[in-house]
Amino acid sequence: MSKNGISFENYWKDGYIFPIEIFSEKEALSYRNKLEKIEREFEFEGSLPLSLNTYKRINSQCVIPMACEIALNKKVLDAVENVIGKNILIWSVEFFIKEPKSKSIVSMHQDLTYWGLDNNEYQVTAWLALSISNKNSGCMDFVKESFRNPILPHNDTFSKDNLLSRGQEIKVDILEKDKVHIILKPGEMSLHHGLTIHGSGQNISNDRRIGIAIRYLNPKIKQIHADKDYAILARGEDKYNHFIKYEPPNSLFSKKDLDFHLHLRKVQSKALTKGSRKGVNLYQGNREIA
Ligand SMILES: O=C(O)CCC(=O)C(=O)O
């Protein structure tokens, strides 16, 4: 049993663990309000070099201080430490938002398929709910113990309703009965392994479904597909320097941070587009988010 009263052994049995309480509903609402204020201010075309959606979905930790603040939260890091150890890097923070009664889905996939990382054990995703995440709002579904598989073949669907960069979908039929619904209240979090098969259905509720996925690494892990990669040191030390370190942003969408965001996307796209159809432009049209 860990400090937070959770038995993390289940993580290594099932490939995920939930629910872990991080924020009270009031604190979660305050973060949601902060996010929605940013949305009101920056959603207009031309207010940022790329669409606001791009910055929310990809590497938001570089340009949105609240994304980093949540990723650096002590309770979140304590939970992550139980899985990957006391030295912790933040690799990326992504907002996964489904509007009420929208068609957005996330096809069943394994995260590690396109990340270019050399080790399966030294990473974990924390997914924190800022609104109710249940079957109606399109919560994540995990397949128990599926993390024991290697990376399985995936198809790129590039479907416009898929929130994933390439609409990547595992080439295995997953039965409804094998999906575990990861029901979370605002302020609760799940942790999942990068080989756990997961996805999520449509939001048929009247509220937005807002989740933040934070990808954490142990510094021992290496990027092997991109020429270099970057991360923020969140806790402990990094004796390996496989990732170039940078500091969290001080303000929202500063010119310096926007330039760095662009650089990071270019550097990482080598890993994220590996094996994709030749000539696919990840900054194209509504697939700009990559
Ligand atoms: O938010 C979702 O529905 C899916 C998120 C996801 O695939 C992930 O965090 O790895």
The ligand as a Gaussian input file, in Angstrom:
#p B3LYP/6-31G(d) Opt

LIG

0 1
 O       -9.130000      10.987000     -23.769000
 C       -9.369000       9.944000     -24.363000
 O      -10.497000       9.557000     -24.583000
 C       -8.226000       9.077000     -24.826000
 C       -6.894000       9.525000     -24.313000
 C       -5.775000       8.636000     -24.706000
 O       -5.843000       7.874000     -25.627000
 C       -4.555000       8.686000     -23.913000
 O       -4.454000       9.481000     -22.978000
 O       -3.629000       7.912000     -24.187000

